Amino acid sequence: MTKEILDEKISDKEQIVLSYDCQTIKTLNILIAILCFISISTLLFYFRINKTALTVSAILGLSYFIFYKNLKHYASASIKGEMLILKDMNDKNRITDLKSIKSICSSTIFGFNYTKIKFKLDVVNHTVRLIKKINDGEIGNDVIIKSALRKVA
């Protein structure tokens, strides 16, 4: 999406998709869990149960646990009018006003735009992360959200 199309969509109050369905992340989680299980099983089978195999297995298990805990912050999101619409990994919906956003951090690595949004909803601080594949010439989620915030204010 270019800046001109973005301004047009914001002024027409059309839906602007920030990130798509979380199904890809759920699938990635399952694949990594299977890979981790196979790695630990293979490690314990070939090296028997000794200190080294148990240590490496514990490190693999802990790494997967940290990865899994971080996944709960990923969501699909869109902007419609003055509202930010979120759907997290557990299919829980949240709708909040754009004015409740406290901070936005974004970076692009290998064509993927990673965005972290902190906002306040019902007196509770929330954090969500968005992932979106962007092509050359497209703008990132931070620019989209900041443009929508300027139009709302």
C-alpha positions as a printed NumPy array, in Angstrom:
array([[  0.   ,   0.   ,   0.   ],
       [  1.326,   3.409,  -0.926],
       [  0.917,   6.662,   1.001],
       [ -1.716,   8.014,  -1.426],
       [ -3.885,   4.887,  -1.175],
       [ -3.481,   4.937,   2.608],
       [ -4.663,   8.564,   2.889],
       [ -7.639,   7.751,   0.673],
       [ -8.607,   4.712,   2.762],
       [ -8.286,   6.658,   6.026],
       [-10.447,   9.516,   4.778],
       [-13.078,   7.063,   3.422],
       [-12.939,   5.093,   6.726],
       [-12.276,   1.85 ,   4.877],
       [-10.751,  -1.147,   6.614],
       [ -6.949,  -1.167,   6.566],
       [ -5.372,  -4.57 ,   7.21 ],
       [ -2.219,  -4.384,   9.338],
       [ -1.583,  -8.126,   9.576],
       [ -3.416, -11.154,   8.336],
       [ -4.74 , -14.27 ,  10.018],
       [ -2.654, -15.878,  12.791],
       [ -2.969, -19.301,  11.136],
       [  0.593, -19.096,   9.773],
       [  1.989, -18.512,  13.252],
       [ -0.108, -21.369,  14.668],
       [  1.237, -23.673,  11.944],
       [  4.796, -22.51 ,  12.647],
       [  4.256, -23.295,  16.338],
       [  3.123, -26.852,  15.537],
       [  6.065, -27.427,  13.177],
       [  8.597, -26.175,  15.719],
       [  7.002, -28.274,  18.475],
       [  7.257, -31.401,  16.307],
       [ 10.847, -30.564,  15.354],
       [ 11.76 , -29.988,  19.005],
       [ 10.132, -33.288,  20.066],
       [ 11.905, -35.226,  17.299],
       [ 15.238, -33.582,  18.179],
       [ 14.937, -34.411,  21.873],
       [ 13.79 , -37.978,  21.149],
       [ 16.626, -38.565,  18.685],
       [ 19.165, -37.04 ,  21.049],
       [ 18.072, -39.235,  23.956],
       [ 17.84 , -42.345,  21.77 ],
       [ 21.287, -42.083,  20.161],
       [ 23.247, -40.693,  23.088],
       [ 21.393, -42.625,  25.75 ],
       [ 20.462, -40.847,  28.917],
       [ 23.579, -39.081,  30.167],
       [ 24.331, -35.617,  31.518],
       [ 25.157, -34.091,  28.144],
       [ 22.029, -35.436,  26.423],
       [ 19.822, -34.322,  29.321],
       [ 21.397, -30.852,  29.345],
       [ 20.939, -30.35 ,  25.595],
       [ 17.373, -31.705,  25.827],
       [ 16.588, -29.299,  28.674],
       [ 17.99 , -26.372,  26.668],
       [ 15.889, -27.35 ,  23.62 ],
       [ 12.781, -27.709,  25.787],
       [ 13.387, -24.372,  27.509],
       [ 13.971, -22.658,  24.156],
       [ 10.67 , -23.974,  22.834],
       [  8.877, -22.916,  26.047],
       [ 10.179, -19.344,  25.665],
       [  9.166, -19.337,  21.975],
       [  5.677, -20.606,  22.894],
       [  5.206, -17.981,  25.627],
       [  6.141, -15.202,  23.196],
       [  3.576, -16.422,  20.65 ],
       [  0.646, -15.364,  22.823],
       [  1.422, -11.715,  22.002],
       [  0.987, -12.133,  18.226],
       [ -2.293, -11.015,  16.696],
       [ -3.98 , -10.143,  13.449],
       [ -5.069,  -6.53 ,  13.251],
       [ -6.867,  -3.966,  11.167],
       [ -7.987,  -0.358,  11.435],
       [-11.536,   0.674,  10.643],
       [-12.393,   4.322,  11.158],
       [-11.074,   5.297,  14.592],
       [-10.895,   1.751,  15.93 ],
       [ -8.091,  -0.816,  16.153],
       [ -9.484,  -4.343,  15.766],
       [ -7.32 ,  -7.19 ,  17.092],
       [ -7.714, -10.962,  17.083],
       [ -5.112, -12.892,  19.059],
       [ -3.82 , -16.451,  18.755],
       [ -6.677, -17.804,  20.895],
       [ -9.277, -16.137,  18.639],
       [-10.05 , -13.566,  21.336],
       [-11.214, -10.273,  19.824],
       [-10.308,  -6.846,  21.163],
       [-11.552,  -3.55 ,  19.83 ],
       [-10.005,  -0.339,  21.078],
       [ -9.836,   3.29 ,  20.097],
       [ -6.707,   4.371,  18.221],
       [ -6.188,   7.08 ,  20.84 ],
       [ -5.5  ,   4.393,  23.48 ],
       [ -2.23 ,   3.414,  21.749],
       [  0.729,   4.325,  23.962],
       [  3.672,   3.321,  21.767],
       [  4.546,   1.727,  18.446],
       [  7.864,   0.078,  17.571],
       [  8.514,  -1.372,  14.147],
       [ 11.339,  -2.95 ,  12.189],
       [ 11.62 ,  -4.673,   8.836],
       [ 13.816,  -7.742,   8.426],
       [ 13.997,  -9.82 ,   5.215],
       [ 10.79 ,  -8.263,   3.857],
       [  8.77 ,  -8.914,   7.021],
       [  7.507,  -5.969,   9.038],
       [  7.503,  -6.656,  12.799],
       [  5.438,  -4.197,  14.814],
       [  4.942,  -3.997,  18.566],
       [  1.956,  -1.988,  19.805],
       [  1.353,  -1.061,  23.435],
       [ -2.109,   0.186,  24.33 ],
       [ -4.412,   0.557,  27.303],
       [ -7.805,  -1.146,  27.334],
       [-10.106,  -1.264,  30.366],
       [ -7.38 ,   0.133,  32.675],
       [ -5.041,  -2.747,  31.694],
       [ -1.903,  -2.335,  29.608],
       [ -1.711,  -4.722,  26.648],
       [  1.036,  -5.517,  24.171],
       [  0.533,  -7.103,  20.76 ],
       [  2.958,  -7.979,  18.005],
       [  2.128,  -8.006,  14.325],
       [  3.946,  -9.637,  11.435],
       [  3.273,  -8.677,   7.85 ],
       [  5.064,  -9.435,   4.592],
       [  5.7  ,  -6.198,   2.741],
       [  6.953,  -5.677,  -0.79 ],
       [  9.166,  -2.929,  -2.176],
       [  7.452,   0.442,  -2.098],
       [  4.932,  -0.562,   0.579],
       [  4.839,   1.232,   3.897],
       [  5.172,  -0.391,   7.305],
       [  2.538,  -0.764,   9.984],
       [  4.038,   1.988,  12.146],
       [  3.548,   4.548,   9.349],
       [ -0.018,   3.33 ,   8.761],
       [ -0.96 ,   3.587,  12.437],
       [  0.704,   6.982,  12.892],
       [ -1.086,   8.333,   9.793],
       [ -4.421,   7.059,  11.115],
       [ -3.69 ,   8.612,  14.512],
       [ -2.964,  11.992,  12.886],
       [ -6.271,  11.885,  10.989],
       [ -8.189,  10.926,  14.149],
       [ -6.654,  13.639,  16.337]])
